[in-house]
């Protein structure tokens, strides 16, 4: 601990600034849109994400809409979920889609070998997922089975979901759906360097091209085919895939979790100031990973035709005491809200190549949006950040600069002492999202436009009495957004004080 306080003192007295000037260049040439899919979600057949979290069945005493939890359904609608990845994760490469169609009483019951050895009854399958996406207004992102499935199986799944005519369409109609669904995103395998088959990059690139070839476009549906990309900093995997398969893929995935020691991840709620700063600097590593992977992709694809998709990211801690270790159930504190805000601000600046990100996971697993227990549901601090930040979806990125100091953590990580991003919506309003990572220091922020003169400002703030605070079923609103009104306007400048460990989003008109 002594080492940490020395490092923190160094950062506070040498690197940090009590005041940050953000220069907003709204007069610069119009920038790319921030894809809504940057705010995507991930739902795997893992723990209580699907069952109890999304799906309880039509006969459940828990209020539901055609089997979907009504409370979760409404919370996700408010979140404006743009895209939802399913059925995994590691589960995807053991999932055989034919098991999840037809009468529920005839669907096979299988052991979920990856996640706790629990029984999967397949009551939530293709129809249930795609109908759910329609209900919440999300694009479906299907992860196909390459690890244990066949080319024929994936090809027929695509046909079942999207074809207008033929035997697969007839089978779909027999199971209750005449019209084909629109399915844009298809992941051809998942983590094929690990749980998806332990393949080499060279081998997988050949396998990918074969599977992708037979995943056809039907009835006007055009597939955005995603190749399995690297784990964290495996730049050689990216290089091999771009060299061998760039012509047959629309996107390349990337996975990175904010975790220290995989054998001792630490508690989600009982953590020290040292742990907090270690977590934040670890999550900031994604900035370096994105830059470096994009540089590799640029060498083979300077026109940026192949997108990068960070389709798994988020915090990963030890599970909550007394829960199944294979279910990955963890609480969600103000620290996680800070992680979410920092990441989303980073993502907004890389959208020339980064076209999607999917936090892991949506309900009851890892850095979840909502937690459920029986008929109860709580919104997590991370949910609130995603809801506050959704104003950036499909808005134009606005370049800005904010010179600041740096925070150095005990484990040697380093990150800027201020996080922000700016966008302009179609109605001409600006949205500015900011996060102050300091635990013990408020920061005075000045926001200066090139020429624009604000006339009206409104905002929200998310902060907690302690950074370890979280929402539970006895205290569902312990961490919740509040109106933020302490902004002064003078000509082209806004001035405010951003409290320690707080997130603020402003709307400026």
C-alpha positions as CSV (number, residue, x, y, z in Angstrom):
1,X,0.0,0.0,0.0
2,X,2.9,2.4,0.7
3,X,4.1,2.1,-2.9
4,X,0.6,2.9,-4.1
5,X,0.3,6.1,-2.1
6,X,3.7,7.3,-3.2
7,X,2.7,6.7,-6.8
8,X,-0.6,8.4,-6.3
9,X,1.0,11.4,-4.6
10,X,3.4,11.7,-7.5
11,X,0.5,11.7,-10.0
12,X,-1.4,14.2,-8.0
13,X,1.4,16.7,-7.4
14,X,3.3,16.4,-10.7
15,X,1.0,15.2,-13.4
16,X,-2.5,16.2,-12.5
17,X,-4.1,19.6,-13.1
18,X,-6.8,21.1,-11.0
19,X,-8.3,22.6,-14.1
20,X,-8.8,21.1,-17.6
21,X,-9.5,23.1,-20.7
22,X,-11.4,21.2,-23.3
23,X,-11.2,22.8,-26.7
24,X,-14.1,21.7,-28.9
25,X,-13.5,22.0,-32.6
26,X,-17.1,22.0,-33.9
27,X,-16.0,24.1,-36.9
28,X,-13.8,21.3,-38.1
29,X,-14.9,19.3,-41.2
30,X,-17.8,16.9,-40.3
31,X,-16.5,13.7,-38.8
32,X,-17.8,10.1,-39.1
33,X,-21.0,9.0,-37.3
34,X,-20.6,7.2,-34.0
35,X,-22.3,3.9,-34.9
36,X,-25.0,3.0,-32.5
37,X,-23.6,-0.5,-32.4
38,X,-20.7,0.8,-30.2
39,X,-23.2,0.6,-27.4
40,X,-24.0,-3.1,-28.1
41,X,-24.8,-5.9,-25.7
42,X,-23.9,-9.6,-25.3
43,X,-26.1,-12.4,-24.1
44,X,-24.8,-15.9,-23.6
45,X,-26.3,-19.1,-22.3
46,X,-24.3,-18.6,-19.1
47,X,-25.5,-18.6,-15.6
48,X,-28.8,-16.6,-15.3
49,X,-28.3,-14.3,-18.3
50,X,-30.9,-16.0,-20.5
51,X,-33.0,-18.0,-18.0
52,X,-34.3,-15.9,-15.1
53,X,-32.6,-12.9,-16.7
54,X,-34.4,-12.5,-20.0
55,X,-36.7,-15.6,-20.3
56,X,-39.0,-17.0,-17.6
57,X,-41.6,-18.6,-19.9
58,X,-45.2,-17.8,-20.4
59,X,-46.4,-19.7,-17.4
60,X,-44.1,-18.0,-14.9
61,X,-45.6,-16.0,-12.0
62,X,-43.0,-13.4,-12.8
63,X,-44.7,-10.7,-14.9
64,X,-43.8,-11.4,-18.5
65,X,-44.6,-10.6,-22.1
66,X,-44.8,-13.8,-24.1
67,X,-42.3,-15.4,-21.7
68,X,-39.8,-12.4,-21.6
69,X,-39.5,-10.7,-18.3
70,X,-41.5,-7.5,-18.6
71,X,-39.3,-5.5,-16.3
72,X,-36.1,-6.4,-18.2
73,X,-37.8,-5.8,-21.5
74,X,-38.8,-2.3,-20.5
75,X,-35.4,-1.5,-19.1
76,X,-33.7,-2.6,-22.3
77,X,-36.0,-0.6,-24.4
78,X,-35.1,2.5,-22.4
79,X,-31.5,1.7,-22.9
80,X,-31.9,1.7,-26.7
81,X,-29.9,-1.5,-27.2
82,X,-28.7,-1.3,-30.8
83,X,-27.3,-4.8,-31.3
84,X,-27.4,-8.0,-29.3
85,X,-24.9,-10.8,-29.7
86,X,-26.0,-14.5,-29.0
87,X,-25.8,-17.4,-28.1
88,X,-22.1,-17.0,-27.0
89,X,-19.3,-16.8,-26.2
90,X,-17.8,-20.3,-25.6
91,X,-21.4,-21.7,-25.6
92,X,-21.7,-20.8,-29.3
93,X,-19.2,-23.4,-30.5
94,X,-21.1,-26.1,-28.7
95,X,-24.6,-24.9,-29.7
96,X,-26.5,-26.7,-32.3
97,X,-29.4,-24.6,-33.5
98,X,-31.7,-27.4,-34.4
99,X,-31.9,-28.2,-30.6
100,X,-33.6,-24.9,-30.0
101,X,-36.5,-25.0,-32.5
102,X,-39.9,-26.7,-32.5
103,X,-42.1,-27.7,-29.6
104,X,-40.3,-27.0,-26.3
105,X,-41.2,-30.3,-24.8
106,X,-39.3,-32.1,-27.6
107,X,-36.2,-30.0,-27.4
108,X,-33.2,-32.0,-26.0
109,X,-31.7,-31.2,-22.5
110,X,-28.0,-30.9,-22.5
111,X,-25.2,-30.2,-20.1
112,X,-23.6,-26.7,-20.4
113,X,-20.0,-27.9,-20.2
114,X,-18.5,-24.4,-20.3
115,X,-20.5,-22.7,-17.6
116,X,-21.1,-24.6,-14.4
117,X,-22.3,-27.9,-15.8
118,X,-25.9,-26.9,-15.5
119,X,-28.7,-28.3,-17.6
120,X,-29.6,-26.4,-20.8
121,X,-33.2,-27.2,-21.8
122,X,-33.1,-25.2,-25.0
123,X,-36.4,-23.5,-24.3
124,X,-34.8,-20.2,-25.5
125,X,-33.7,-20.8,-29.1
126,X,-33.7,-19.0,-32.5
127,X,-37.3,-17.9,-32.5
128,X,-37.1,-16.7,-28.9
129,X,-33.9,-14.7,-29.5
130,X,-34.9,-13.1,-32.8
131,X,-38.4,-12.2,-31.6
132,X,-36.7,-10.7,-28.5
133,X,-34.5,-8.5,-30.7
134,X,-37.6,-7.3,-32.5
135,X,-39.3,-6.4,-29.2
136,X,-36.4,-4.3,-27.9
137,X,-35.5,-2.9,-31.3
138,X,-32.0,-4.4,-31.5
139,X,-30.1,-5.8,-34.5
140,X,-29.4,-9.6,-33.9
141,X,-25.7,-10.7,-34.0
142,X,-25.6,-14.5,-34.4
143,X,-22.5,-16.3,-33.3
144,X,-22.2,-19.4,-35.5
145,X,-20.8,-22.8,-34.4
146,X,-17.4,-23.5,-36.0
147,X,-15.7,-25.3,-33.2
148,X,-18.1,-28.4,-33.1
149,X,-20.5,-27.6,-35.9
150,X,-20.4,-28.2,-39.7
151,X,-20.5,-25.9,-42.7
152,X,-23.8,-27.4,-43.6
153,X,-25.3,-26.7,-40.2
154,X,-24.3,-23.0,-40.3
155,X,-25.5,-22.6,-43.9
156,X,-28.9,-24.1,-43.0
157,X,-29.2,-21.9,-39.9
158,X,-28.7,-18.8,-42.0
159,X,-31.3,-20.2,-44.5
160,X,-33.7,-21.0,-41.7
161,X,-33.6,-17.4,-40.4
162,X,-33.5,-15.4,-43.6
163,X,-34.8,-17.4,-46.6
164,X,-38.2,-16.6,-48.1
165,X,-38.7,-20.0,-49.7
166,X,-37.3,-23.6,-49.5
167,X,-37.3,-26.4,-47.0
168,X,-35.7,-24.3,-44.2
169,X,-38.3,-21.6,-44.7
170,X,-41.1,-24.2,-44.6
171,X,-39.6,-25.6,-41.4
172,X,-39.5,-22.1,-39.9
173,X,-43.2,-21.5,-40.9
174,X,-44.1,-24.9,-39.3
175,X,-42.5,-23.6,-36.1
176,X,-44.6,-20.4,-36.1
177,X,-42.9,-17.8,-38.3
178,X,-43.8,-17.2,-41.9
179,X,-41.8,-14.1,-42.6
180,X,-38.0,-14.4,-42.5
181,X,-36.1,-12.3,-40.1
182,X,-33.5,-9.7,-41.0
183,X,-30.1,-10.9,-39.6
184,X,-27.3,-8.5,-40.4
185,X,-24.4,-9.8,-38.3
186,X,-23.0,-13.3,-38.4
187,X,-20.0,-14.3,-36.3
188,X,-18.2,-17.2,-37.9
189,X,-17.0,-18.9,-34.8
190,X,-15.9,-17.4,-31.4
191,X,-12.5,-17.5,-29.7
192,X,-11.4,-20.1,-32.1
193,X,-7.9,-19.7,-30.6
194,X,-9.3,-21.1,-27.4
195,X,-12.7,-22.5,-26.4
196,X,-13.8,-22.4,-30.0
197,X,-11.4,-25.1,-31.2
198,X,-7.8,-24.2,-30.1
199,X,-6.9,-23.4,-33.7
200,X,-3.9,-21.6,-35.0
201,X,-4.5,-18.3,-36.9
202,X,-3.4,-19.9,-40.2
203,X,-5.7,-22.9,-39.8
204,X,-8.7,-20.8,-38.7
205,X,-8.3,-18.3,-41.6
206,X,-8.8,-21.2,-44.0
207,X,-11.7,-22.6,-42.0
208,X,-13.3,-19.2,-41.8
209,X,-13.2,-18.8,-45.6
210,X,-14.9,-22.1,-46.0
211,X,-17.7,-21.5,-43.6
212,X,-18.2,-17.9,-44.7
213,X,-18.5,-19.0,-48.4
214,X,-21.6,-21.1,-47.7
215,X,-23.3,-18.6,-45.4
216,X,-25.4,-17.2,-48.2
217,X,-27.5,-14.0,-48.6
218,X,-31.2,-14.9,-48.9
219,X,-34.3,-12.8,-49.8
220,X,-32.4,-9.5,-49.8
221,X,-30.7,-10.1,-46.5
222,X,-27.1,-9.2,-46.6
223,X,-24.8,-10.7,-44.0
224,X,-22.0,-8.8,-42.4
225,X,-19.6,-11.6,-41.8
226,X,-17.4,-11.4,-38.7
227,X,-14.2,-13.4,-38.5
228,X,-12.9,-14.5,-35.0
229,X,-10.1,-12.0,-34.2
230,X,-7.4,-11.8,-31.6
231,X,-7.3,-12.2,-27.8
232,X,-6.1,-8.9,-26.4
233,X,-2.6,-8.1,-27.7
234,X,-2.2,-11.0,-30.2
235,X,-1.2,-8.8,-33.1
236,X,0.1,-11.8,-35.1
237,X,-3.4,-13.3,-35.2
238,X,-4.8,-10.0,-36.6
239,X,-1.9,-9.9,-39.2
240,X,-2.6,-13.5,-40.3
241,X,-6.3,-13.0,-40.7
242,X,-6.0,-9.8,-42.6
243,X,-3.4,-11.3,-44.8
244,X,-5.3,-14.5,-45.6
245,X,-9.0,-13.7,-45.3
246,X,-9.6,-9.9,-45.6
247,X,-11.4,-10.3,-48.9
248,X,-14.1,-12.6,-47.5
249,X,-14.9,-10.8,-44.2
250,X,-16.8,-7.7,-43.3
251,X,-15.4,-7.5,-39.8
252,X,-12.8,-8.8,-37.4
253,X,-13.6,-9.3,-33.7
254,X,-11.4,-8.5,-30.7
255,X,-11.8,-9.5,-27.0
256,X,-10.4,-7.7,-24.0
257,X,-11.4,-8.0,-20.4
258,X,-10.4,-5.7,-17.6
259,X,-8.9,-8.2,-15.2
260,X,-5.6,-8.4,-13.4
261,X,-4.6,-11.9,-12.2
262,X,-6.9,-14.4,-13.8
263,X,-6.4,-16.8,-10.8
264,X,-7.2,-14.1,-8.2
265,X,-9.5,-11.5,-9.8
266,X,-10.5,-9.7,-6.6
267,X,-13.9,-8.8,-5.2
268,X,-16.4,-6.7,-7.2
269,X,-17.4,-4.7,-4.1
270,X,-14.7,-5.1,-1.4
271,X,-11.8,-3.2,-2.9
272,X,-9.2,-0.6,-1.9
273,X,-8.2,2.7,-3.6
274,X,-5.2,0.8,-4.9
275,X,-7.5,-1.8,-6.5
276,X,-9.7,1.0,-8.0
277,X,-6.8,2.7,-9.8
278,X,-5.3,-0.6,-10.9
279,X,-8.7,-1.5,-12.5
280,X,-9.0,1.9,-14.3
281,X,-5.5,1.8,-15.7
282,X,-6.0,-1.8,-16.9
283,X,-9.2,-0.8,-18.6
284,X,-7.4,2.0,-20.4
285,X,-5.2,-0.5,-22.0
286,X,-7.9,-0.9,-24.6
287,X,-6.8,2.4,-26.1
288,X,-3.4,1.0,-26.9
289,X,-4.9,-2.3,-28.2
290,X,-7.3,-0.5,-30.5
291,X,-4.6,1.7,-32.0
292,X,-2.2,-1.2,-32.5
293,X,-4.7,-3.6,-34.0
294,X,-6.0,-0.9,-36.3
295,X,-2.4,-0.1,-37.4
296,X,-2.0,-3.8,-38.4
297,X,-5.4,-3.7,-40.3
298,X,-4.4,-0.4,-42.0
299,X,-1.3,-2.1,-43.5
300,X,-3.5,-4.6,-45.3
301,X,-6.7,-2.6,-45.7
302,X,-5.9,1.2,-46.0
303,X,-9.4,1.9,-47.3
304,X,-10.8,0.5,-44.0
305,X,-13.2,-1.8,-45.7
306,X,-12.9,-4.4,-42.8
307,X,-14.4,-3.2,-39.5
308,X,-13.1,-4.0,-36.1
309,X,-15.6,-5.2,-33.6
310,X,-14.8,-5.3,-29.9
311,X,-17.5,-7.9,-29.3
312,X,-16.5,-8.8,-25.7
313,X,-15.3,-6.3,-23.1
314,X,-15.9,-5.3,-19.5
315,X,-14.8,-6.0,-16.0
316,X,-14.3,-9.5,-14.6
317,X,-14.0,-10.2,-10.9
318,X,-14.4,-13.2,-8.5
319,X,-18.1,-14.3,-8.4
320,X,-20.3,-13.2,-5.5
321,X,-19.8,-15.4,-2.4
322,X,-22.2,-18.4,-2.4
323,X,-22.9,-18.4,-6.1
324,X,-21.9,-21.0,-8.7
325,X,-18.4,-20.2,-9.9
326,X,-19.4,-21.1,-13.4
327,X,-22.2,-18.6,-13.5
328,X,-20.0,-15.5,-13.3
329,X,-22.4,-13.5,-11.2
330,X,-20.8,-10.3,-9.9
331,X,-22.1,-7.1,-8.4
332,X,-21.6,-3.8,-10.1
333,X,-20.3,-0.6,-8.3
334,X,-19.5,3.0,-9.1
335,X,-16.1,1.7,-10.1
336,X,-17.7,-0.2,-13.0
337,X,-19.6,2.9,-14.0
338,X,-16.2,4.7,-14.3
339,X,-14.9,1.8,-16.4
340,X,-17.9,2.0,-18.7
341,X,-17.6,5.7,-19.1
342,X,-13.9,5.6,-19.8
343,X,-14.3,2.9,-22.4
344,X,-17.2,4.4,-24.2
345,X,-15.4,7.8,-24.4
346,X,-12.4,5.9,-26.0
347,X,-14.6,4.0,-28.4
348,X,-16.3,7.2,-29.7
349,X,-13.0,8.4,-31.0
350,X,-12.1,5.3,-33.0
351,X,-15.2,4.8,-35.1
352,X,-13.6,5.1,-38.5
353,X,-12.6,1.5,-38.0
354,X,-14.4,0.4,-34.8
355,X,-18.0,-0.3,-35.8
356,X,-19.3,-2.3,-32.8
357,X,-18.6,-3.1,-29.2
358,X,-20.5,-5.6,-27.0
359,X,-20.2,-5.4,-23.2
360,X,-20.2,-8.7,-21.4
361,X,-22.9,-9.3,-20.4
362,X,-26.4,-7.9,-20.5
363,X,-28.1,-9.6,-17.5
364,X,-26.8,-11.3,-14.3
365,X,-23.3,-12.0,-15.8
366,X,-20.1,-10.1,-15.4
367,X,-20.5,-6.3,-16.0
368,X,-24.3,-6.5,-16.4
369,X,-26.8,-3.8,-17.2
370,X,-29.5,-5.3,-14.9
371,X,-29.6,-7.9,-12.1
372,X,-32.6,-10.0,-11.3
373,X,-33.7,-12.0,-8.2
374,X,-37.0,-13.7,-8.3
375,X,-39.5,-11.0,-9.4
376,X,-37.1,-8.3,-8.4
377,X,-34.8,-6.3,-10.8
378,X,-32.2,-3.6,-10.2
379,X,-30.5,-1.3,-12.7
380,X,-26.7,-1.3,-12.2
381,X,-24.4,1.8,-12.3
382,X,-23.2,0.5,-15.6
383,X,-26.8,0.6,-16.9
384,X,-27.0,4.2,-16.0
385,X,-23.8,5.1,-17.9
386,X,-25.1,3.3,-21.0
387,X,-28.4,5.1,-20.8
388,X,-26.8,8.5,-20.2
389,X,-24.3,7.9,-23.1
390,X,-26.8,6.7,-25.6
391,X,-27.2,10.3,-26.9
392,X,-24.0,9.6,-28.8
393,X,-25.6,6.8,-30.9
394,X,-25.5,7.8,-34.6
395,X,-24.3,11.3,-33.8
396,X,-21.3,12.9,-35.5
397,X,-18.1,12.7,-33.6
398,X,-16.7,16.2,-32.8
399,X,-12.9,16.5,-32.4
400,X,-11.7,18.0,-29.2
401,X,-8.6,18.1,-27.1
402,X,-8.1,18.3,-23.3
403,X,-4.5,18.2,-22.1
404,X,-4.3,16.8,-18.6
405,X,-2.1,14.9,-16.3
406,X,-1.8,11.2,-15.7
407,X,-2.7,8.7,-13.0
408,X,-0.1,6.0,-12.3
409,X,-1.4,2.9,-10.5
410,X,0.5,0.6,-8.1
411,X,0.9,-2.1,-10.8
412,X,2.5,0.4,-13.2
413,X,-0.5,1.2,-15.3
414,X,-1.0,4.8,-16.6
415,X,-4.0,6.7,-17.8
416,X,-5.1,10.3,-18.4
417,X,-6.6,12.1,-15.4
418,X,-9.7,13.2,-17.4
419,X,-11.9,11.4,-19.9
420,X,-14.3,12.9,-22.4
421,X,-15.9,12.8,-25.8
422,X,-18.1,15.1,-27.8
423,X,-20.8,14.5,-30.5
424,X,-23.3,16.5,-32.5
425,X,-26.8,15.2,-33.0
426,X,-29.0,15.6,-36.1
427,X,-30.9,18.5,-34.4
428,X,-27.6,20.5,-34.0
429,X,-27.3,19.9,-30.2
430,X,-24.0,18.9,-28.7
431,X,-23.5,16.1,-26.1
432,X,-20.4,16.1,-24.0
433,X,-19.6,13.1,-21.8
434,X,-17.0,13.4,-19.1
435,X,-15.5,11.3,-16.3
436,X,-13.2,12.3,-13.5
437,X,-11.3,9.2,-12.3
438,X,-9.8,10.8,-9.2
439,X,-11.1,9.4,-5.9
440,X,-10.1,12.5,-3.9
441,X,-10.1,15.5,-6.2
442,X,-12.7,17.5,-8.0
443,X,-11.6,19.0,-11.3
444,X,-12.7,22.4,-12.7
445,X,-13.5,21.9,-16.4
446,X,-13.7,24.7,-19.0
447,X,-15.3,23.7,-22.3
448,X,-14.5,26.2,-25.1
449,X,-16.1,26.0,-28.6
450,X,-14.4,27.4,-31.7
451,X,-17.3,29.6,-32.5
452,X,-20.5,28.2,-31.2
453,X,-22.2,30.1,-28.5
454,X,-24.4,27.9,-26.2
455,X,-27.8,29.2,-25.3
456,X,-29.1,26.3,-23.1
457,X,-27.4,23.6,-21.1
458,X,-28.8,20.6,-19.3
459,X,-27.1,17.6,-17.9
460,X,-27.0,14.5,-15.7
461,X,-24.5,13.3,-13.1
462,X,-23.8,9.8,-11.8
463,X,-21.8,9.6,-8.6
464,X,-22.0,7.7,-5.3
465,X,-21.2,8.4,-1.6
466,X,-18.4,5.8,-1.9
467,X,-17.0,4.2,-5.1
468,X,-17.7,0.8,-3.6
469,X,-21.5,1.6,-3.6
470,X,-23.8,-0.6,-5.6
471,X,-27.5,-1.2,-6.1
472,X,-29.1,-4.3,-4.6
473,X,-32.6,-5.5,-4.1
474,X,-32.9,-3.8,-0.8
475,X,-31.4,-0.5,-2.1
476,X,-32.1,-0.4,-5.8
477,X,-31.4,3.3,-6.2
478,X,-28.3,3.8,-4.1
479,X,-26.4,4.8,-7.2
480,X,-28.6,6.7,-9.6
481,X,-28.4,9.7,-12.0
482,X,-29.4,13.1,-10.9
483,X,-29.9,16.4,-12.7
484,X,-26.6,18.4,-13.1
485,X,-27.2,22.1,-13.2
486,X,-24.0,23.6,-12.0
487,X,-22.8,24.9,-15.3
488,X,-21.9,28.5,-16.1
489,X,-22.2,29.9,-19.6
490,X,-20.2,32.8,-20.9
491,X,-19.9,33.4,-24.6
492,X,-18.3,30.4,-26.2
493,X,-17.3,28.8,-22.9
494,X,-18.9,26.5,-20.3
495,X,-17.5,26.1,-16.8
496,X,-18.3,23.4,-14.3
497,X,-16.7,21.4,-11.5
498,X,-16.7,17.7,-12.0
499,X,-16.7,15.9,-8.6
500,X,-14.3,13.1,-7.8
501,X,-15.2,9.6,-9.2
502,X,-18.2,11.0,-11.2
503,X,-19.6,10.9,-14.7
504,X,-21.5,13.8,-16.3
505,X,-23.2,14.1,-19.6
506,X,-24.2,17.5,-20.9
507,X,-26.6,18.5,-23.7
508,X,-25.7,21.9,-25.1
509,X,-28.0,23.8,-27.5
